[in-house]
Amino acid sequence: MKLSLEGMQRFSLVQARAALRRWTAHAPRGHFWMFFAAWIFFTLGFSIFYFLFNIYLIGFGWTEQTLGYIGSLMAAGSILGTIPTGKLIERIGLRWTLMLGAALAVSLSVLRTSLVWQPLQLVLALLGGIAMCTWAVCLPPVIAAVAKEEQRPFAFSLMFSSGIGFAGVGGLVAGNLPGLLRNSAWSRRLTGHVLSVTQADRATLLTGCCVAALALIPLARIALPMPTMPARRARVRNPFLWSFLPAVAIWGLVTGSFAPFANVYFVHHLGVSLEKTGTIFSVSQLVQFAAILSAPLLFRRVGLARGIMCTQLATAVSLGLLAASRTVPFASSVYCTYMAAQYMNEPGIYSLLMARTTEKQRSSASAATLFVNATAQALSALAMGWAIVRFGYSASLSAVAVLALVAAALFRRLSRIRVESHSDVGGEAAMEPLL
């Protein structure tokens, strides 16, 4: 038995060394890690900010309906800023566009924290969406510039998974830092009094802005080339997209509805403390991270379209259970399931899109999908805020659950749609993994 255990230990060590060699063989070098550091600072800082910001506004007597307006304007800003960001990249390059976007996003967030006046908040939300979209537009070309072709799958995987992980850390910090600041002897000596809830929340929001601003330091050291290809307007010509895009639109209504109000749901609807809410969100991020990593196993087993449908059915069930939840432990576990199911299908949706379009159509199809999804999310945030104020959380979440069922039915139909054969997809053979 002793020899067997020693053999197993040696075998595990050999396997670990082999995995490390494979990891280092595909890991990018040089400027990628500078950009990764900037990504960490930016993601962590704004995870702290956006987790707490809606609760901060609720403290001033704002309602979910107004928060819905803000979320809708943020999404609208992201849509409006996409094409101008592409034009800006052509003129000043990726590095300066990223730095300008980061500086504007931080500056606008400081203003949003300091000037809580509703008309101004609506304007700042729109401008904030425009500033934040620069990172979404710049991310793919930056990765292409700092990582070799064989390194890019690893690079994208690391960026997305770390984004999820640091979003969880940000929620944990935002949930606990206000209480620490209020109870800190250092803050009492600095201010001469005990911080109020609003002052502690404001200090935490500004801390998040400072962390995000640190992204400018590594960004200033990255050498990025000027783009050579101008941004092109998206065109939709593949017949498959006419069935795919409506399904994406309905699903966008689902994903954009509850997300802006989840923290308010726990704090003000269920009466959960801010610290426990931060813990719930951190755990949900870990569950989401594991679900995204395991998503390929599901899609390989049942196919892309059916796998997407399964995750959307699970989302619908989770939303229905959240609508009926009355206890915090039950709602917390259901929320983690909801987060896992909702985000688990994202790799499948984009894989399905890439499998059903030609190489020449893929960039336009991706742009059209992004536009439709962002527009649907903007409308859903606006409608959800109004619905919560008028009908309450239970009825609103039940309605979103029905939309998730509709989206699942639409994606199920996609598995039956036959497409014309083309060289890079492989005609009928390309249908086999989807059925």
C-alpha positions in Angstrom: 0.0 0.0 0.0 2.9 2.3 0.8 4.5 1.7 -2.5 1.2 2.2 -4.3 0.7 5.5 -2.6 4.2 6.6 -3.4 3.7 5.6 -7.0 0.5 7.6 -7.1 2.2 10.6 -5.7 5.0 10.4 -8.3 2.5 10.0 -11.0 0.5 13.0 -9.9 3.8 15.0 -9.7 4.7 14.0 -13.3 1.2 14.9 -14.5 1.4 18.3 -12.8 4.8 19.0 -14.4 3.4 18.0 -17.8 0.4 20.3 -17.3 2.7 23.1 -16.3 4.8 22.6 -19.4 1.7 22.6 -21.6 0.5 25.8 -19.9 3.8 27.6 -20.4 4.0 26.5 -24.0 0.7 28.2 -24.8 1.0 31.2 -22.5 1.6 34.5 -24.2 4.7 36.6 -23.4 5.7 40.2 -22.9 3.0 42.9 -23.4 0.1 40.5 -22.9 0.9 40.4 -19.1 0.9 44.2 -19.0 -2.5 44.3 -20.6 -3.6 41.5 -18.2 -2.5 43.6 -15.3 -4.5 46.6 -16.7 -7.5 44.3 -17.2 -7.3 43.1 -13.5 -7.2 46.7 -12.1 -10.0 47.8 -14.4 -12.3 44.8 -13.8 -11.7 44.8 -10.0 -12.3 48.5 -9.6 -15.5 48.6 -11.6 -16.8 45.4 -10.0 -16.6 47.2 -6.6 -18.2 50.3 -8.1 -21.2 48.6 -9.9 -21.9 46.2 -7.1 -22.6 49.0 -4.7 -23.7 51.9 -6.9 -27.4 51.0 -7.1 -27.6 50.4 -3.4 -25.9 53.8 -2.9 -28.6 55.5 -5.0 -31.4 53.6 -3.1 -30.1 55.3 0.0 -31.1 58.6 -1.5 -34.7 57.5 -1.9 -34.4 56.4 -5.6 -36.6 53.6 -6.8 -36.0 50.5 -9.0 -37.8 52.3 -11.8 -35.1 55.1 -11.8 -32.4 52.5 -11.6 -34.0 50.9 -14.7 -33.6 54.2 -16.5 -30.0 54.3 -15.6 -29.3 50.7 -16.6 -31.1 51.3 -19.9 -29.1 54.4 -20.6 -25.8 52.6 -19.8 -26.7 49.9 -22.3 -27.8 52.6 -24.9 -24.4 54.3 -24.4 -22.6 51.0 -25.1 -24.6 50.6 -28.3 -24.0 54.2 -29.4 -20.3 54.1 -28.6 -19.4 51.1 -30.7 -18.9 52.8 -34.1 -17.3 56.0 -32.7 -14.8 53.8 -30.8 -13.9 51.9 -34.0 -13.3 55.3 -35.7 -11.3 56.5 -32.8 -9.1 53.4 -33.0 -8.4 54.2 -36.6 -7.2 57.7 -35.7 -5.3 57.3 -32.5 -4.7 53.6 -32.1 -5.6 50.9 -29.6 -3.4 52.0 -26.7 -4.6 55.7 -26.6 -8.2 54.6 -27.2 -8.0 52.3 -24.2 -6.3 54.9 -22.0 -8.9 57.5 -23.0 -11.8 55.1 -22.3 -10.4 54.2 -18.9 -9.7 57.8 -17.9 -13.2 58.8 -19.0 -14.9 55.9 -17.3 -13.1 56.6 -14.0 -13.8 60.4 -14.2 -17.5 59.9 -15.0 -17.8 57.4 -12.1 -16.3 59.9 -9.7 -18.9 62.4 -10.8 -21.7 59.9 -10.5 -20.6 59.2 -6.9 -20.3 62.9 -6.0 -23.2 64.5 -7.7 -26.4 62.6 -6.9 -28.8 64.7 -9.0 -31.2 62.6 -11.1 -31.1 64.5 -14.4 -27.3 64.6 -14.3 -27.2 60.9 -13.3 -29.1 60.0 -16.5 -26.7 61.9 -18.7 -23.6 60.5 -16.9 -25.0 57.0 -17.3 -25.2 57.4 -21.0 -21.7 58.8 -21.2 -20.5 56.1 -18.9 -21.8 53.4 -21.2 -20.0 55.0 -24.1 -16.7 55.1 -22.1 -17.0 51.5 -20.9 -17.7 50.1 -24.4 -14.2 51.1 -25.5 -12.8 48.1 -23.6 -15.3 45.7 -25.2 -14.4 47.0 -28.7 -10.6 47.0 -28.1 -10.3 43.7 -26.3 -10.2 41.3 -29.4 -7.7 43.4 -31.4 -5.5 44.0 -28.4 -5.3 40.2 -27.7 -4.6 39.6 -31.4 -1.8 42.2 -31.2 -0.1 40.9 -28.0 -0.5 37.2 -28.5 0.5 34.9 -31.3 -2.2 32.9 -33.1 -1.6 29.7 -31.3 -1.6 31.6 -27.9 -4.9 33.4 -28.5 -7.3 30.7 -27.2 -5.4 30.6 -24.0 -5.3 34.4 -23.8 -9.0 34.8 -24.4 -9.8 32.0 -21.9 -7.6 33.6 -19.2 -9.1 37.1 -19.8 -12.7 36.0 -19.5 -12.3 33.6 -16.6 -10.2 36.2 -14.7 -12.9 38.8 -15.4 -15.5 36.5 -13.7 -13.1 35.8 -10.8 -12.2 39.4 -10.0 -15.9 40.4 -10.4 -16.5 38.0 -7.5 -13.6 39.6 -5.5 -15.1 43.0 -6.2 -18.5 42.0 -4.9 -16.8 40.7 -1.7 -14.9 43.9 -1.2 -17.9 46.1 -1.9 -20.0 44.1 0.5 -17.6 44.3 3.4 -15.5 47.5 3.0 -18.3 50.0 4.0 -18.8 48.2 7.3 -15.0 48.2 7.9 -14.7 51.9 7.2 -17.6 52.7 9.6 -16.0 50.7 12.4 -12.4 51.7 11.7 -10.7 53.8 14.3 -8.5 55.2 11.5 -11.5 56.6 9.7 -12.8 58.2 12.9 -9.4 59.9 13.5 -9.3 61.1 10.0 -12.8 62.5 9.8 -13.4 63.3 13.5 -16.6 61.3 13.6 -18.1 58.0 12.8 -18.9 57.7 9.1 -22.6 57.4 8.1 -23.8 54.6 5.8 -23.8 57.0 2.9 -20.3 58.3 3.6 -18.9 54.8 3.9 -20.6 53.7 0.7 -19.3 56.8 -1.1 -15.7 56.1 0.2 -16.0 52.5 -1.1 -17.2 53.7 -4.5 -14.3 56.1 -4.8 -11.9 53.4 -3.7 -13.2 51.3 -6.7 -12.5 54.2 -9.0 -9.0 54.5 -7.7 -8.3 50.8 -8.3 -9.7 51.1 -11.8 -7.5 54.1 -12.5 -4.4 52.0 -11.7 -5.0 50.3 -15.1 -3.5 53.4 -16.8 -0.1 52.6 -15.5 0.5 49.3 -17.4 -1.5 50.6 -20.4 1.0 53.4 -20.8 3.8 50.8 -21.3 2.1 48.6 -23.9 3.3 48.9 -27.4 0.3 48.4 -29.8 0.3 48.9 -33.5 -2.1 51.2 -35.4 -5.0 49.2 -37.0 -4.8 48.5 -40.7 -8.4 47.4 -41.4 -11.2 50.0 -41.1 -14.3 49.2 -39.2 -17.0 47.9 -41.5 -20.7 48.2 -41.1 -22.5 45.0 -40.1 -24.6 43.3 -42.8 -27.0 40.4 -42.4 -27.4 38.2 -45.4 -27.4 34.6 -44.1 -31.0 33.3 -43.9 -30.1 31.4 -40.7 -29.6 34.8 -39.0 -33.3 35.7 -39.5 -34.2 32.9 -37.1 -31.1 33.3 -34.9 -31.4 37.0 -34.2 -35.0 37.0 -32.9 -34.0 34.2 -30.5 -31.0 36.3 -29.4 -33.3 39.3 -28.9 -35.7 37.4 -26.6 -32.8 35.9 -24.7 -31.3 39.4 -24.3 -34.6 40.5 -22.7 -34.0 37.8 -20.2 -30.4 38.4 -19.4 -30.8 42.2 -19.1 -33.8 42.2 -16.9 -32.8 40.9 -13.4 -29.1 41.5 -13.4 -29.3 45.3 -12.6 -31.6 44.6 -9.7 -30.2 41.4 -8.2 -28.3 43.2 -5.3 -31.4 45.4 -4.6 -33.5 42.2 -4.6 -31.5 40.7 -1.8 -30.9 43.8 0.3 -34.3 45.6 0.0 -36.7 42.8 -1.0 -35.4 39.9 1.2 -33.7 42.1 3.9 -30.2 40.6 3.5 -27.3 42.6 4.9 -24.9 44.2 2.6 -22.0 42.0 3.8 -24.0 38.7 3.2 -25.1 40.0 -0.2 -21.5 40.5 -1.1 -20.7 36.9 -0.1 -23.7 35.6 -2.1 -22.5 37.4 -5.2 -18.9 36.1 -4.7 -20.1 32.5 -4.4 -22.3 33.0 -7.5 -19.3 34.2 -9.5 -17.4 31.1 -8.5 -20.3 28.9 -9.6 -20.6 30.8 -12.8 -16.9 30.3 -13.5 -17.1 26.6 -13.0 -20.3 26.4 -15.2 -18.6 28.2 -18.1 -15.6 25.8 -17.9 -17.9 22.8 -18.0 -20.2 24.1 -20.8 -18.2 22.4 -23.6 -19.0 19.0 -22.0 -22.7 19.7 -22.2 -22.6 20.9 -25.8 -20.5 17.9 -26.9 -23.0 15.6 -25.3 -26.3 17.0 -26.5 -25.3 19.4 -29.3 -25.1 23.2 -29.4 -28.8 24.1 -30.0 -30.1 21.6 -27.5 -27.5 22.4 -25.0 -28.4 26.1 -25.2 -32.1 25.1 -24.8 -31.3 23.1 -21.7 -29.5 26.0 -20.0 -32.3 28.4 -20.9 -34.9 26.0 -19.4 -32.8 25.9 -16.2 -32.7 29.7 -16.2 -36.5 29.8 -16.5 -37.0 27.4 -13.6 -34.5 29.4 -11.5 -36.3 32.6 -12.2 -39.6 31.0 -11.2 -38.1 29.8 -8.0 -36.7 33.2 -7.2 -40.1 34.7 -7.8 -41.5 32.3 -5.1 -38.5 32.6 -2.7 -39.2 33.8 0.8 -36.1 32.6 2.7 -32.6 33.8 2.2 -30.8 30.4 2.1 -33.2 29.1 -0.6 -33.0 32.3 -2.6 -29.2 32.4 -2.4 -28.9 28.8 -3.7 -31.4 29.4 -6.5 -29.6 32.6 -7.5 -26.3 30.7 -7.8 -28.1 28.2 -10.1 -29.6 31.0 -12.1 -26.2 32.6 -12.6 -24.6 29.4 -13.7 -27.4 28.5 -16.2 -27.7 31.9 -17.7 -24.0 32.4 -18.4 -23.3 28.8 -19.2 -24.9 29.1 -22.7 -22.9 32.1 -23.9 -20.1 29.9 -25.4 -22.7 27.8 -27.1 -24.6 30.7 -28.6 -21.5 32.1 -30.3 -20.2 28.7 -31.3 -23.6 28.0 -32.9 -23.4 31.4 -34.8 -19.9 30.7 -36.0 -20.8 27.1 -37.1 -23.8 28.4 -39.2 -22.1 31.3 -41.0 -19.4 31.4 -43.6 -16.0 32.9 -42.9 -16.8 36.1 -44.7 -20.1 36.5 -42.8 -18.8 35.9 -39.3 -17.7 39.4 -38.4 -20.9 41.0 -39.7 -23.0 38.3 -38.0 -21.1 38.8 -34.7 -21.7 42.6 -34.9 -25.4 42.1 -35.7 -25.7 39.7 -32.7 -24.0 42.1 -30.4 -26.2 45.0 -31.5 -29.4 43.0 -31.1 -28.4 41.6 -27.7 -27.4 45.0 -26.3 -30.6 46.7 -27.6 -32.8 44.0 -26.0 -30.9 44.4 -22.7 -31.4 48.1 -22.7 -35.1 47.8 -23.3 -35.4 45.0 -20.7 -33.7 47.1 -17.9 -36.1 49.9 -18.5 -39.2 47.7 -18.5 -38.0 45.6 -15.5 -37.6 48.7 -13.3 -41.1 49.9 -14.2 -42.6 46.4 -13.6 -40.9 46.0 -10.2 -42.3 49.3 -8.9 -45.8 48.5 -10.3 -46.2 44.7 -9.8 -43.4 43.7 -7.4 -40.5 41.2 -7.8 -42.5 38.0 -7.8 -44.7 38.9 -10.8 -41.9 40.5 -12.7 -39.5 37.6 -12.3 -42.4 35.2 -13.3 -42.8 37.2 -16.5 -39.1 37.0 -17.3 -39.2 33.2 -16.7 -41.9 32.9 -19.4 -39.6 34.9 -21.8 -36.8 32.4 -21.0 -39.1 29.5 -22.0 -39.9 31.4 -25.3 -36.2 31.8 -26.0 -35.6 28.1 -25.3 -38.3 27.2 -27.8 -36.8 29.5 -30.4 -33.3 28.0 -30.0 -34.7 24.5 -30.1 -36.1 25.4 -33.6 -32.6 26.4 -34.7 -31.4 22.8 -34.5 -34.0 21.9 -37.2 -33.1 24.6 -39.7 -31.1 23.4 -42.7 -28.5 25.7 -44.2 -26.9 25.8 -47.6 -23.5 24.1 -47.8 -20.4 26.3 -48.0 -16.8 25.6 -48.1 -15.7 26.6 -44.7 -18.5 25.0 -42.8 -18.8 21.7 -44.6 -22.5 21.5 -45.6 -24.4 18.6 -44.1 -21.4 17.4 -42.2 -21.4 20.6 -40.2 -24.9 19.8 -39.0 -23.9 16.7 -37.2 -22.5 18.3 -34.0 -25.6 20.5 -33.7 -28.3 17.7 -33.9 
